[in-house]
């Protein structure tokens, strides 16, 4: 084995793909139970390894020497076997976090920084704030004196918030620790979570006009720093930027919203075929779950039952990645749907003239003028981009592809 990631649960790790794009060397996932650690390190059948939860402290006794970052953080996430067979341990989380903040143009210098969590990731965040000469650093935790009830009085003037907890991470993407609107001087929010791409915390920060950063850039940057430890060769910053953007583009869902009959399904299928992505029509998925067509479900069970199943379906699809998703016309009426779609997706509103919208077989589209007027504000609020419909489907798909591929 050349290079690997060790940890307890590694099924969904992106590390092999990141290291492949950075350097192209053999990199594998190596899940280990705690009792297997001594045997694994005694064999030393590797050139270099990364270490993740829950072993970043547990591997310390197996290292013959530690780098400065490992000593400062008290944790190791990168180990390389030197020429003499000894093991050198270091920590690249701090470098990764600092790179993430630079890429998002978020400065901690002279700022009042509030950090969520008191674990290993929190220590890296505290050191980043210390190194940047933050004006003040506050650490909040569930059981601490400063907790998620007292932060609104003790840290009301926080300017930057760093989430160093797993709260909001898949599969519990709907969770959040704080109401950001109560921090009136807030300028920026960084979340070390990278799955989903946009946690509820980051979505609220964006709505408030704050700068935001997710953990994807940190994940790639710490891997790039680990590659430098492994190989002894500098990793260009441009590589970190390139790989981060590659991952974002490949994982981000392409979501089509708009009135019933505006062409979402047709555009979605053609777009998915062109981009070689899986396509999902939300209404088709609802019909499959319900065991009957959507129009028939609405007639038999009512619109409210339909909307509830629609929300459940969107919650499932929004948590996936790399899809082209065509939504139903009323999907954006519920804010929870918009948040679930946005967590991993970019939303494109396809606008079509009212007189050109199809109404056959659509029980909710009979009073079309009123419906368009009522729904337009929802589409405007949800959309990341807008595309006017045109009759040339190939041209329409080409434009949609350019928008999503940015």
N, C-alpha and C positions, 0 to 999 in steps of 0.2 A: 504494500500500500504506500503510495507516494504522499498524498495530503488528504486530510479528512476533517470532518466535524464530529466531535463526540458530545454526547448529551443523553438525556433520558428519552425524550419524545421528539423525533426529528422528521416525522413524515412530511410535513409541509414546508420544510426549510428550502429557501431559495439559494443557499450558499453554493451548491455545485454549479449552478448556472452562472452565478456572479463570478466565481473564480475562473470558470471556463472562458467567459468573455474578457476577463482582465488579463489572464496569462495563458490559458489553454492547457494547463497541466492537469493530470489526473487528480480528481478531488471527489471524495466519496462521503456518504453519510454513514456514521458508525455509532448506532445507538448502543449504550452500555447501561447495565444496572450497576448500582453502587458497589456491589461486591466484586465486580469484574475489573474495577480500576487498577488494583495492584498488579494483576496478571498482565493487563494491557500495557502498563508502563514498564513492567519488567522485561517484556519482549522487545520493546522499542522498535517495532516493525513499521516505522513510518519515518518520513523526512520532516514533516511538520503537521501540526494539528491545530484546529480551532476548538475552543471549549465553550459550551453554552450551558444554560440552566439544566441541572442544579449543581454543577461541578466547578464553578469558577474559583471557589475557595478550596474545595476538596482536592484540587490538583496541586496546590502549593507545595506540599511535602515531597512531591515527585520531581520538582524542579531543582536543578543544581545551582542555578543562578537566576536572578530576576532583573528585569529592566526597571528603569525609574518609574514608568507609569504603573507597572504592576505593584511596586512598593508603595506608591502613593495611594492607589485604590484598594490595595489589599486583596486583589483578585487577578486571576490570569485568564485570558481568553485566547492566547496564542502561544504555542510552544514549538520550538524548532530544535531538531537534533543536530548538534554541532559536529564538526569533523572528528573530534575525539570521543564522540558518543555521549557527551553530557547534554542535558536538557536545559535550554534557556527559555524562561517564561516571561511573557510581557503582556501588556493590556493595551488594546487599540481602541477601546470604547471611547475614551476621552478624545482621542484624535478624530474619531468618527463623528462624535457629537459636535466638536468644534468646526469640522468641515461642513456639517449639515447647517449650522447657524450661518456660516459664511456664505454658503450657496443661496440661502434665503434672505441674505442681507439683514440678518437680525443681530444687533449688537447688544452685549450685556454690559458694556463699559459705562460706568456711572449710573446704571439702572437699578431699580428696586426689583429684585428677582424673587419670584415665588415658585418653589419646586414642590410638585406633588409626589409623595412617596419618600421612603427612607431606606430603600434597599440599595443593592449594588449600582443600579443605573442612576439612582439619586446621587450617590457619591460622585460619580463621573460628572453629573450636572453641577454639583456643588463646586467641584474643582474647576470646571469650565468657567463658572461665575467668578470664582476666586482669581483665576488666571487673567480674566478680562477686567479685573478691578471694578466689579459691580459695587454700587453704593451700599447695598444691603442684600442679604440672602436669607430667605425664610424657607423652612422645610416643614411641610404639613403632612401628617399621616393620620390614619383613622384613630389610632390609639394615643396619639401624642397630645401634648398640651396645646399645640397649634394643630387644629384639626379642621375638618371640612364644614364645621359650623362656626368656628371662631375666626376663620380667615377673613371674613367680610368686615370685621372690625379691626383686627390686628394688621391686616395687609390690604386695606381698602385702596391704598395708593400704589399697588403693585403695577409695574409697567411691562414686565415680561413674565409669562408663566411657562414653565417647562413641566410637562407631564412625564414622570419617570415611573409610572405604575402601569400594570397591564389593563387597567380599567378602560373599557371601550374597544378592546382587542377582540377580533373574531374568536369564538362565535358569539360573544356577548357585545356586539357592536353598538347596541342601543344605549349602553350605559355611559354615564358621565359623572364626574365628581363635583362639579361646581357650575354655578350660573355666572358666566363671564360678564354679563351685563351689569353686574354689581361692582365691577372694578372700573371705575370711571376714568382712570388714567392708563388703562391697558393699551399697549401699542403692538404687542406681538405675542404669539402663542406657538410653541413648538411641542410636538407630541412624538415621543420616541417610538410609538407604535407605527408599523408600516402595513399592517393588515387589519382593517381596511386602509385604503389610501387616505381617506378623509374620515376621521372619527367624528362623533357628534361634537366633541370639544372643538375640533378644527372647523367644522361647519359653522358653529355659532361664532367663532372668532372671525371667520370670513364675512359673515353677515354684519358683524360689528365694524368691519373695515380694518381689522388688524392684519399685520403680516402673519403668515402661517408657514410652518414647515412640518412635514411628517418624517417618520423614521426611515423611509426608504433611502434617502441620501446618506443617513448615518450608517445604515446597514452596508451599503456599497463602500463608503469611505473607510469604515473599519476593516472591511475585507481587503481593500487596497493597501491599507497600512500593514495588515497581516501578510499580504503577498510580499511586501518589502522585507519583512522579518524573515519569511521563508527563503527568499531568493537572494537577499542582500543587494537587490537592484531597486532603484527609485521607481516609483509608479507615477507617471505623469498625471497631473490634475485633470487634464482633458479626458483621460480614460475613465475616471470616476464620474465625470459629468455624462459621458457617452453611455456608460453602462446604466446609470441611474435613469436616463431618459429612455433607453431601450426597454428597461423593466417597466417603467410607468406606461409606456405606449402599449406594450404587449399585454399588460394586466388590466388596463383600464377598459371598462365596458363602454360600448357605443350605444347610447340610448336615444331612441326617437320618440318624441312626444308631439301631440297636436290633435286637432279635431278628428272624430271618426270620419273615415272616408278621405283623408288628406293624402294617403299614399304611404303611410308608415310601414305597413307590412311588405309592400312591393319593394320599396327602397331598401328596407332591412334585408330582405332575401338577396337582392342583387348585390348589396354592399357586403354581406357576409360571404357570398360566393367570390367576389373580387378579392377580398382581404383574407380569404381562407380562414374564416372564423366561424364558430358555431352560431346559429341564429335561433332565437327564441321569440315567438309571438306570445305575449302575455295572455291574450284572450284565448288562444289555442290551448295554452297550458291550463287556464282556468276551466275550459270545457273538458279537458282530459281529467282533471281532478273531480269535477262535478258530475261527469258522466253524461252530460248533455250540452248542446250548444249554448253559448252565452245568452243569446236572445231568448231562448226557451227558459233558461234558468231565471232570467229577470221576470218573465211572465208568470212563472210558477211560484217562485220564492220571494220575489220582490227585489228592488234595487239594493236595499241595505244588505241583504244576504250576499248578493253579488259583490258589493264593495268590500265586504269583510274577507271573502275568499280572494278577491283581487289583492288586498293588502297582504294576506298571508303568502300569496304566490310571489309578490314583488319582494317581500322580505327574504325569501329563499333565493331568488334570482339575483338580487342586488348584492348578496354576499359572495357570489361567484365572480370570476374574473375572465377577461378575454372574450366576452360575448358581444354580439349585436342583439339588442333588445328592442322590439317594437311594442310600445305600451298601448293600452286602451285609451280612448279619448278622455276619460274622466280620472285617469290614474293620478294626476297631479292635484286633484281636489283635496286629497288628504296629505297633510304635511309629513306624516310618517312615511308615506310612499316616496315623496321627494327625497327625504333624508336617506332612505334605504337605497334608492337608485343612485344618489350622488355619492354614497360612501366609496364606491369603486367606479363610478361612471361619469362621463361627460354627456350632458343632455342637449340635444339638438331639436329645436322646435321647427317643424315643417308647416309653413303657413300656406294655405290655399284659399282662393276666393270662395266665399260662401256658396255662390250659385254652382260651383263645381264639385262641392262635397257630395259624396254618395249617401243616400238615406235608406235605400232598400235593405230590409232585414235588420234595421237598426232602430229598435223601439224607443231609444232615448234621443233620437235625432229628428223627431218629427216637427218640433217648433224650432227650426234651425237658427233663425235670426236671433232669437232670444238666447238660445244656448251658446252661440258664438260670443255674444256680448258678455254673457255671464262668465264664460271660461277664459276669455282672453287675458284677464289680469293674472290668473293662475299660471298660464303658459309663460307670460312675461317674467314672472317672479322665479319660475323654475329653470328657465332656459339658460344655458351657458353660451349658446349661439343660436341664430335664427337663419332659416333658409327658405326663400320663396319658392313655391312649387312651380315647375314648368313642365310642359307636356313631353319634352324630350327626356325620357327616363335615363338614358345613358349620361346625359349632361347633368341631370339632377344627382345621380349617384356619384359622378366624378366630383362634383362640388361638395357633397356630403363627406366623401372620403378625404378630401383635402382638409376639411374642418376638423374631422376626428383625428387625423394623422399628425396634427400640429404638436 
